[in-house]
Amino acid sequence: MTVKLIDNNLTLDLLHKLQSWPVLLAYFDKAYKNGWKMYVVDQRRGWCRHNTKTITIPKWCMVDKREGYLQYYVAHELSHIGNPGHGENFMEQLKRLCPPEYWHYELNYKPRNAAAAGIVAPK
């Protein structure tokens, strides 16, 4: 699958936002040095492709107004590096990369896996 960039400025905006998320920035910096790239694209879902070392973030995430959702989404995709699927290792990596106050977003995506990893809805 070929990545079609929709707007290089959106990708630059995303990389700029990483500057304010030190844990994600450090993790992505290490991945980048190992050949990984991240792009904002016009598609419904993001993905992490190990064969091309490419992570995509959908354009709609850049404008989502839910607090911390973009940060969660980037953490989710970065957590797939070395952790295909949504199993135990993936969930542990997500918990390391994503601030705890945003873990609950995973409950909407993979509720059974998230609950098994100790992720609960906020009170």
Rosetta constraint file for C-alpha pairs under 8 A:
AtomPair CA 3 CA 41 HARMONIC 7.57 0.50
AtomPair CA 4 CA 41 HARMONIC 6.59 0.50
AtomPair CA 4 CA 42 HARMONIC 7.89 0.50
AtomPair CA 5 CA 39 HARMONIC 6.87 0.50
AtomPair CA 5 CA 40 HARMONIC 6.71 0.50
AtomPair CA 5 CA 41 HARMONIC 5.40 0.50
AtomPair CA 5 CA 42 HARMONIC 7.57 0.50
AtomPair CA 6 CA 10 HARMONIC 8.00 0.50
AtomPair CA 6 CA 40 HARMONIC 7.17 0.50
AtomPair CA 6 CA 41 HARMONIC 5.48 0.50
AtomPair CA 6 CA 42 HARMONIC 6.03 0.50
AtomPair CA 7 CA 11 HARMONIC 6.92 0.50
AtomPair CA 7 CA 40 HARMONIC 7.57 0.50
AtomPair CA 7 CA 41 HARMONIC 7.73 0.50
AtomPair CA 8 CA 12 HARMONIC 6.20 0.50
AtomPair CA 8 CA 40 HARMONIC 7.91 0.50
AtomPair CA 9 CA 13 HARMONIC 6.02 0.50
AtomPair CA 10 CA 14 HARMONIC 6.22 0.50
AtomPair CA 10 CA 40 HARMONIC 6.19 0.50
AtomPair CA 10 CA 59 HARMONIC 7.71 0.50
AtomPair CA 10 CA 62 HARMONIC 7.89 0.50
AtomPair CA 11 CA 15 HARMONIC 6.24 0.50
AtomPair CA 11 CA 38 HARMONIC 7.65 0.50
AtomPair CA 11 CA 39 HARMONIC 5.40 0.50
AtomPair CA 11 CA 40 HARMONIC 5.01 0.50
AtomPair CA 12 CA 16 HARMONIC 6.05 0.50
AtomPair CA 13 CA 17 HARMONIC 6.22 0.50
AtomPair CA 14 CA 18 HARMONIC 6.44 0.50
AtomPair CA 14 CA 40 HARMONIC 7.55 0.50
AtomPair CA 14 CA 62 HARMONIC 7.58 0.50
AtomPair CA 15 CA 19 HARMONIC 7.04 0.50
AtomPair CA 16 CA 20 HARMONIC 7.78 0.50
AtomPair CA 17 CA 21 HARMONIC 7.14 0.50
AtomPair CA 18 CA 22 HARMONIC 7.18 0.50
AtomPair CA 18 CA 24 HARMONIC 6.59 0.50
AtomPair CA 18 CA 25 HARMONIC 5.33 0.50
AtomPair CA 19 CA 25 HARMONIC 6.20 0.50
AtomPair CA 20 CA 25 HARMONIC 7.99 0.50
AtomPair CA 21 CA 25 HARMONIC 5.94 0.50
AtomPair CA 21 CA 71 HARMONIC 7.79 0.50
AtomPair CA 22 CA 26 HARMONIC 6.05 0.50
AtomPair CA 23 CA 27 HARMONIC 6.31 0.50
AtomPair CA 23 CA 97 HARMONIC 6.12 0.50
AtomPair CA 24 CA 28 HARMONIC 5.95 0.50
AtomPair CA 24 CA 74 HARMONIC 7.96 0.50
AtomPair CA 24 CA 75 HARMONIC 6.68 0.50
AtomPair CA 24 CA 97 HARMONIC 6.09 0.50
AtomPair CA 24 CA 98 HARMONIC 7.84 0.50
AtomPair CA 25 CA 29 HARMONIC 5.87 0.50
AtomPair CA 26 CA 30 HARMONIC 6.34 0.50
AtomPair CA 27 CA 31 HARMONIC 6.33 0.50
AtomPair CA 27 CA 78 HARMONIC 7.93 0.50
AtomPair CA 28 CA 32 HARMONIC 5.85 0.50
AtomPair CA 28 CA 78 HARMONIC 7.29 0.50
AtomPair CA 29 CA 33 HARMONIC 6.25 0.50
AtomPair CA 30 CA 34 HARMONIC 6.57 0.50
AtomPair CA 31 CA 35 HARMONIC 6.55 0.50
AtomPair CA 31 CA 36 HARMONIC 5.35 0.50
AtomPair CA 32 CA 36 HARMONIC 4.53 0.50
AtomPair CA 32 CA 37 HARMONIC 6.11 0.50
AtomPair CA 35 CA 53 HARMONIC 6.54 0.50
AtomPair CA 36 CA 52 HARMONIC 7.97 0.50
AtomPair CA 36 CA 53 HARMONIC 4.64 0.50
AtomPair CA 36 CA 54 HARMONIC 5.72 0.50
AtomPair CA 36 CA 55 HARMONIC 7.53 0.50
AtomPair CA 37 CA 53 HARMONIC 6.42 0.50
AtomPair CA 37 CA 54 HARMONIC 5.04 0.50
AtomPair CA 37 CA 55 HARMONIC 6.20 0.50
AtomPair CA 38 CA 54 HARMONIC 5.85 0.50
AtomPair CA 38 CA 55 HARMONIC 4.60 0.50
AtomPair CA 38 CA 56 HARMONIC 5.59 0.50
AtomPair CA 38 CA 57 HARMONIC 7.49 0.50
AtomPair CA 39 CA 54 HARMONIC 7.78 0.50
AtomPair CA 39 CA 55 HARMONIC 6.41 0.50
AtomPair CA 39 CA 56 HARMONIC 4.89 0.50
AtomPair CA 39 CA 57 HARMONIC 6.18 0.50
AtomPair CA 40 CA 56 HARMONIC 5.68 0.50
AtomPair CA 40 CA 57 HARMONIC 4.76 0.50
AtomPair CA 40 CA 58 HARMONIC 5.59 0.50
AtomPair CA 40 CA 59 HARMONIC 5.69 0.50
AtomPair CA 41 CA 56 HARMONIC 6.34 0.50
AtomPair CA 41 CA 57 HARMONIC 6.14 0.50
AtomPair CA 41 CA 58 HARMONIC 5.08 0.50
AtomPair CA 41 CA 59 HARMONIC 5.56 0.50
AtomPair CA 42 CA 58 HARMONIC 5.72 0.50
AtomPair CA 42 CA 59 HARMONIC 5.45 0.50
AtomPair CA 42 CA 60 HARMONIC 7.92 0.50
AtomPair CA 43 CA 58 HARMONIC 5.49 0.50
AtomPair CA 43 CA 59 HARMONIC 7.19 0.50
AtomPair CA 44 CA 58 HARMONIC 6.19 0.50
AtomPair CA 45 CA 57 HARMONIC 7.20 0.50
AtomPair CA 45 CA 58 HARMONIC 5.79 0.50
AtomPair CA 46 CA 55 HARMONIC 7.21 0.50
AtomPair CA 46 CA 56 HARMONIC 4.89 0.50
AtomPair CA 46 CA 57 HARMONIC 4.62 0.50
AtomPair CA 46 CA 58 HARMONIC 5.45 0.50
AtomPair CA 46 CA 77 HARMONIC 7.22 0.50
AtomPair CA 47 CA 54 HARMONIC 7.98 0.50
AtomPair CA 47 CA 55 HARMONIC 5.65 0.50
AtomPair CA 47 CA 56 HARMONIC 5.37 0.50
AtomPair CA 47 CA 57 HARMONIC 7.14 0.50
AtomPair CA 47 CA 77 HARMONIC 6.33 0.50
AtomPair CA 48 CA 53 HARMONIC 7.34 0.50
AtomPair CA 48 CA 54 HARMONIC 5.81 0.50
AtomPair CA 48 CA 55 HARMONIC 4.41 0.50
AtomPair CA 48 CA 56 HARMONIC 6.62 0.50
AtomPair CA 48 CA 77 HARMONIC 5.96 0.50
AtomPair CA 48 CA 78 HARMONIC 7.49 0.50
AtomPair CA 48 CA 80 HARMONIC 6.28 0.50
AtomPair CA 48 CA 81 HARMONIC 7.12 0.50
AtomPair CA 49 CA 53 HARMONIC 5.60 0.50
AtomPair CA 49 CA 54 HARMONIC 5.23 0.50
AtomPair CA 49 CA 55 HARMONIC 6.36 0.50
AtomPair CA 50 CA 54 HARMONIC 6.82 0.50
AtomPair CA 50 CA 81 HARMONIC 7.24 0.50
AtomPair CA 55 CA 77 HARMONIC 6.70 0.50
AtomPair CA 55 CA 78 HARMONIC 7.47 0.50
AtomPair CA 56 CA 77 HARMONIC 7.86 0.50
AtomPair CA 57 CA 61 HARMONIC 7.07 0.50
AtomPair CA 57 CA 73 HARMONIC 7.70 0.50
AtomPair CA 57 CA 74 HARMONIC 7.11 0.50
AtomPair CA 57 CA 77 HARMONIC 7.96 0.50
AtomPair CA 58 CA 62 HARMONIC 7.49 0.50
AtomPair CA 59 CA 63 HARMONIC 7.46 0.50
AtomPair CA 60 CA 64 HARMONIC 6.28 0.50
AtomPair CA 61 CA 69 HARMONIC 7.51 0.50
AtomPair CA 61 CA 70 HARMONIC 5.72 0.50
AtomPair CA 61 CA 73 HARMONIC 7.67 0.50
AtomPair CA 62 CA 70 HARMONIC 6.52 0.50
AtomPair CA 64 CA 69 HARMONIC 7.03 0.50
AtomPair CA 64 CA 70 HARMONIC 7.20 0.50
AtomPair CA 65 CA 69 HARMONIC 7.61 0.50
AtomPair CA 68 CA 72 HARMONIC 6.12 0.50
AtomPair CA 68 CA 102 HARMONIC 6.14 0.50
AtomPair CA 69 CA 73 HARMONIC 6.04 0.50
AtomPair CA 69 CA 102 HARMONIC 7.09 0.50
AtomPair CA 69 CA 105 HARMONIC 7.38 0.50
AtomPair CA 70 CA 74 HARMONIC 6.15 0.50
AtomPair CA 71 CA 75 HARMONIC 6.15 0.50
AtomPair CA 71 CA 98 HARMONIC 7.20 0.50
AtomPair CA 72 CA 76 HARMONIC 6.01 0.50
AtomPair CA 72 CA 98 HARMONIC 5.83 0.50
AtomPair CA 72 CA 99 HARMONIC 7.80 0.50
AtomPair CA 72 CA 102 HARMONIC 6.07 0.50
AtomPair CA 72 CA 103 HARMONIC 7.17 0.50
AtomPair CA 72 CA 105 HARMONIC 7.26 0.50
AtomPair CA 73 CA 77 HARMONIC 6.36 0.50
AtomPair CA 74 CA 78 HARMONIC 6.08 0.50
AtomPair CA 75 CA 79 HARMONIC 5.95 0.50
AtomPair CA 75 CA 94 HARMONIC 6.24 0.50
AtomPair CA 75 CA 97 HARMONIC 5.69 0.50
AtomPair CA 75 CA 98 HARMONIC 5.53 0.50
AtomPair CA 76 CA 80 HARMONIC 6.91 0.50
AtomPair CA 76 CA 94 HARMONIC 5.97 0.50
AtomPair CA 76 CA 98 HARMONIC 7.76 0.50
AtomPair CA 77 CA 81 HARMONIC 7.58 0.50
AtomPair CA 79 CA 83 HARMONIC 6.62 0.50
AtomPair CA 79 CA 90 HARMONIC 5.87 0.50
AtomPair CA 79 CA 91 HARMONIC 7.82 0.50
AtomPair CA 79 CA 93 HARMONIC 5.48 0.50
AtomPair CA 79 CA 94 HARMONIC 5.35 0.50
AtomPair CA 79 CA 97 HARMONIC 7.41 0.50
AtomPair CA 80 CA 84 HARMONIC 5.36 0.50
AtomPair CA 80 CA 85 HARMONIC 7.13 0.50
AtomPair CA 80 CA 90 HARMONIC 6.30 0.50
AtomPair CA 83 CA 87 HARMONIC 7.89 0.50
AtomPair CA 83 CA 89 HARMONIC 6.34 0.50
AtomPair CA 83 CA 90 HARMONIC 5.17 0.50
AtomPair CA 84 CA 90 HARMONIC 7.29 0.50
AtomPair CA 85 CA 90 HARMONIC 7.09 0.50
AtomPair CA 86 CA 90 HARMONIC 5.44 0.50
AtomPair CA 86 CA 91 HARMONIC 6.61 0.50
AtomPair CA 86 CA 110 HARMONIC 7.64 0.50
AtomPair CA 86 CA 113 HARMONIC 6.89 0.50
AtomPair CA 87 CA 91 HARMONIC 6.26 0.50
AtomPair CA 87 CA 113 HARMONIC 6.65 0.50
AtomPair CA 88 CA 92 HARMONIC 6.20 0.50
AtomPair CA 88 CA 113 HARMONIC 7.58 0.50
AtomPair CA 88 CA 117 HARMONIC 6.88 0.50
AtomPair CA 89 CA 93 HARMONIC 6.22 0.50
AtomPair CA 90 CA 94 HARMONIC 6.14 0.50
AtomPair CA 91 CA 95 HARMONIC 6.17 0.50
AtomPair CA 91 CA 113 HARMONIC 7.63 0.50
AtomPair CA 91 CA 114 HARMONIC 6.92 0.50
AtomPair CA 91 CA 117 HARMONIC 6.33 0.50
AtomPair CA 92 CA 96 HARMONIC 6.40 0.50
AtomPair CA 92 CA 117 HARMONIC 7.36 0.50
AtomPair CA 93 CA 97 HARMONIC 6.26 0.50
AtomPair CA 94 CA 98 HARMONIC 5.70 0.50
AtomPair CA 95 CA 99 HARMONIC 7.24 0.50
AtomPair CA 95 CA 100 HARMONIC 6.93 0.50
AtomPair CA 95 CA 103 HARMONIC 7.11 0.50
AtomPair CA 98 CA 102 HARMONIC 6.73 0.50
AtomPair CA 98 CA 103 HARMONIC 6.66 0.50
AtomPair CA 99 CA 103 HARMONIC 6.83 0.50
AtomPair CA 101 CA 122 HARMONIC 7.69 0.50
AtomPair CA 103 CA 107 HARMONIC 7.70 0.50
AtomPair CA 103 CA 119 HARMONIC 6.47 0.50
AtomPair CA 103 CA 120 HARMONIC 7.92 0.50
AtomPair CA 104 CA 108 HARMONIC 7.46 0.50
AtomPair CA 104 CA 119 HARMONIC 6.43 0.50
AtomPair CA 104 CA 120 HARMONIC 6.13 0.50
AtomPair CA 104 CA 121 HARMONIC 5.30 0.50
AtomPair CA 104 CA 122 HARMONIC 6.70 0.50
AtomPair CA 105 CA 109 HARMONIC 7.08 0.50
AtomPair CA 106 CA 110 HARMONIC 5.88 0.50
AtomPair CA 106 CA 111 HARMONIC 6.73 0.50
AtomPair CA 106 CA 114 HARMONIC 6.18 0.50
AtomPair CA 106 CA 119 HARMONIC 8.00 0.50
AtomPair CA 107 CA 111 HARMONIC 4.15 0.50
AtomPair CA 107 CA 112 HARMONIC 7.64 0.50
AtomPair CA 107 CA 114 HARMONIC 5.70 0.50
AtomPair CA 107 CA 115 HARMONIC 7.18 0.50
AtomPair CA 107 CA 119 HARMONIC 7.33 0.50
AtomPair CA 107 CA 120 HARMONIC 7.39 0.50
AtomPair CA 107 CA 121 HARMONIC 7.36 0.50
AtomPair CA 110 CA 114 HARMONIC 5.97 0.50
AtomPair CA 111 CA 115 HARMONIC 5.91 0.50
AtomPair CA 112 CA 116 HARMONIC 6.15 0.50
AtomPair CA 113 CA 117 HARMONIC 6.33 0.50
AtomPair CA 114 CA 118 HARMONIC 6.54 0.50
AtomPair CA 114 CA 119 HARMONIC 5.23 0.50
AtomPair CA 114 CA 120 HARMONIC 7.68 0.50
AtomPair CA 115 CA 119 HARMONIC 5.00 0.50
AtomPair CA 115 CA 120 HARMONIC 6.23 0.50
